[in-house]
């Protein structure tokens, strides 16, 4: 589960090194995001030669979470970190 102020690891080559969640899209009082949800992040640290710059607001889709989630067949899946991919919508 991802909530506000959660640090995300980038899972793409956009140049982001560290980012922090500031908003979760969806219902007005949605508190947590899981795999596949879109969140808004602020870039805390970026590569100087990358596309994204420091302190920029970006939309991110969550691709990995440390909190396990249940699949339809009854199995659970869990990852080692919280990661997201920068999107431009």
Phi, psi and omega in degrees: 000131180251134177228181180300146180071011175282134177276133178246145175267135178287140179245028180217185183248039181280349180102357178284137176250325177217140176215157184228135181287133176238344180205144177246121180282149182136223178294158186294333182244025179291127186260333186234149174240146178237190182298129179098348180278154179258133179230160174257134182232158171250137181279118180273325181212133182223156176289135182296337180261006183276175180286322184265143181251168178299148176061022178267143176271130182226154173265138186226139172258131182283127181245340178216141175225150177287329179286127182291151174226154188268133175272169183295332181277001177099351179276161179245149177229140182215147180242171182276343184212172174260121184226155179213162180242130180288131177238161178236089177236000000 
